[in-house]
Amino acid sequence: MQPVQKLIGMNIKIARTKRSITQAEVASKIGIEASYLSRIERGTVPVSCERIYEIIHLLHCELNDIFPVPEEVKTQFNQ
């Protein structure tokens, strides 16, 4: 199990690379720096739900492509 922001970031990277889109392209289209997107994908910074939905729409993927199932997420209740 991993923290949710790390799993979401990893899933964003997988979805982006499957579509052969660069970090710079995604970042430019949603108005952020490529370095910030890199940190999102590594799970080192928290990201708003609004920003995640922008990325989902841009990448034309499904919610379950980005959001992990609860059993994969490490929380204070299942450590």
N, C-alpha and C positions, 0 to 999 in steps of 0.2 A: 504494500500500500504506500501511496505517496500523497503529499499535500495536493489539494485541488488545483492551486495555481500552477504547479509544475505539470500536472496531467493535462490541463487545458492548454498550456503553452506547447507541450509536446504534440498534442493533437492539432493545434493550429499549424505547426511546422509541417506535420505529415500532410495535412490537407493542402497546404500551399505548395509543397514540393511535388505532390501528385499532379498538380495542375501546371507544373513548370513555371510558376510565377516567382519572381525574386522578392526578397524582403523590401528592396527599394521601391518596386512597383506597388506593392500593397501599402507600404508606408505613405507613399506619395498620394495615393487615391483616398486614404482616410485621414490625411493631414497630420501625420506624426513623423518623427525621425526614424530612419531605418535602425538606428542603434536602440531606440526604445522598443521597436518590434522585436529585435533580437533578444532583448531582456525579457519581453513577454514570453517569447518562445522558449527561453531557458527557465522560465518560472521564477525569475529573481525579483520581479516587481508585480504587485497586484494590478489587476486590470478590471475596469468597470464592465458591468454587464452590457451597457450601451456599446462600448468599444468592441466587445466580443460579437455582438449582433451585427455590427458594421462589417466585421471580418467575415462572419458567416455569409452575409449577403454578397459581399464582394467575391468570395471564393465559391459561391453557389453550392454550399454543402448543407447537410442536415444538422440539426441540433445534436443528435447523438454521435455525429462525427467529432464534435468538439467537447461536449460535456461528458465526463466519464460517468459510468454507472456508480451508484453509491458504494457498492462493495469494494471498489478500487480506491476510494478516497479515505485518507487517514484523517481522522478527527479526534477530538478529545474523548469521544465516547467509545472508540473502538481501538484504542492503542494497546 
